[in-house]
Amino acid sequence: MQYGKLNREDPFSNVKGLIQDVINQLEAEAQAEAGEKAYCDEQLSVTKTKKKELDDNISKLSVKMDQATSKPAKLKEQVQELGSELAALTKLQAEMDP
């Protein structure tokens, strides 16, 4: 303290400088992290939008698959029905022929 008073220097100037350097460094880190967070938020938004689109596509394709799966079953049922009708017609035709 006495040495500083003689030279009229602030005895805490070095400490103040170090503290200011730490504050500047922390502010720079905070800005960098804010930039990273903004980038991550943007990418998360893009990803959510893309996921929603893909989920919608999956739903549409699932409906198409269900329709395609049920179509053969309906066709088999129609074939059996038409086969039964054909058999009935054949039997009726045989009865009508002399």
N, C-alpha and C positions, 0 to 999 in steps of 0.2 A: 504494500500500500504506500509506504513511504517513497519507494523508488518511483512509483507511478505519479505521485504528487509532485515530485521534483521535476519530472519530465513532462508533466501535465498530460499524461496519457490515462485513458480509462483502464483500470486494472481488469475489467471484465470484457474488454473488447474482443479478446480471443475467444472467450466463452460465447459471447453473443454471436460472433462469426460462425462458430461451430454449430450453434443452435439454428442459426439462419440457414446454414448449409443443409442440415438435417430436415428442416421444414421444406426447403426447396426440393430436396430429393423425395420427400413423402408426397408433395404436391404433384411432382412429375409421375411418380408411381400411380397415384390416384387417377391422373388423367389417362395413363396407359390402360389401367384396369377398366376405366369407364369406356374407353374405346373398344376394348375386348368384349365388355358386356354388351355394348351396342351391337357389335358384330354377331355375338352369340344369340342375342334376341332376334336379330334379323334372320339368321339362319334357322332358328327355331320356328319362326313364323312361316318361313318358306317350307320347312319340313312338315309342319302341321297341315299346311294347305295341300301339299303333295300327298300326304297320307290320307287326307279326306278324299281327294280325287281317286286315289287307288282303292280306298274302301268302297266308294261309290261304284267303281268298275267291278270290284269283286261282287258286290250285291247284284249288279245287272247280270254278270256272267253266271252267278249262282241261279238266278231265275231262269236264264236260258238253259242251263244244264238241267234244272228240274223239269222244264218243259220238254226238253229233248229226251229225258229219261222216261217221262210219262207217255210220250208219243208212241214208242214201240208197244207199250202195254195196251194202249187204246187200239192200235192197229191189230194186235193179236186177238183182242176181244172182238173186233169187227170181223176178222177172218173166221173166228169160231162161229159167230152169229151167221155170217153168210154161208159157211159150210153147213150149218144146221138147216138154214133155209133151202139150200141147194139139195140137201138130202131129202127134205120134205117134198120139194118139187119133183125130185126124181121118183120118189115113192108114189106121189100123186100121178105122175106121168105113166108109171108102170101100171097103176090101177086103171087108168083110162084107156090104155092101149088094149086092143082085142087080142 
